[in-house]
Amino acid sequence: ITTLMLRHLPSRIRCDTLQLELEKMGFGKAYNFVYVPLDKHSRRRSAKGYAFVNFVHPEAATRFAEKFKDYRFPDTTSE
């Protein structure tokens, strides 16, 4: 498995923010695709609270899943 769905993300998260967090966690070159869907019907076009990340190797996806399990995004709050 190389594609993971990340759930319970802050509504203010954007694709570039998620990519920065991936880099900070040591996964900068371990993924090749990030998708953060936005709610087109909200005033702020906020994120829907989930994202998909595709990792290049299954081992990277496994390592990320372990690291991300209790992860909290800094300076973001869910609305």
N, C-alpha and C positions, 0 to 999 in steps of 0.2 A: 504494500500500500504506500503510495507516495502523496496522495491528495488528502488533506485534512480540512475539516470544517471547524472553524473556531466559533464558539458560541458565547453569548453573554458579553459581547464587546460593548464598550461605551458608545452611545449614540453619536458622539462627536468625533469618533475615529474616522480617519480618511485613509485611503490607500497609501499615500506617502508616509503618514504617521506609522502605520503598521509596518511598512518596509523599514523605517528607521529603527523600530523596536526589534525587528528580526535581526538587523545588523548589530545592534547593541547586545543582543543575546548570543551573538556568535554564529548566526546563520546567514550572513550576507551573501555568500556565494552558493548556499545550499538549496536555494529555491529558484524556480524559473517562471512562476506565475502567482499573482496575488489578485483576488477579486473581492472588493468590498461593495456590495450593492447598496444603493442609496434609495431612500423613500422619496419618490418624485412628488408625492402628494403632501409632504410636510412643508411648512414655510421655509425651513432652513435646509431642506434636502439632506436631512440627517441620515446616518447609517441605520440599517435595519437591525443591527446588533449581532450580525454574524459575518463571516468571511470565509473564503476558501484560499488555501495556500498549497501549491504543488511543489514538492521537494524533488530534487534531482535523483536522490537515492533513498530507498526505503529506510536505511539506517538513520539518515538525517531526520526523516519524519518521526521515527521512534524516539530519537533523542529530543526533538522539539516537543513532542507530546508530553514527555516526562518533565521537561523544564517549564512548560507552559501551564501545567496542571493547576497551580495555585498562583499564577502570575497576576499582578495588578498593574494596570497602566498608570504611569505617573501623570499628574496634572490633567486628568480627564475624569469626568463624572457622567454617569448614565442619567438620562433625563426621563 
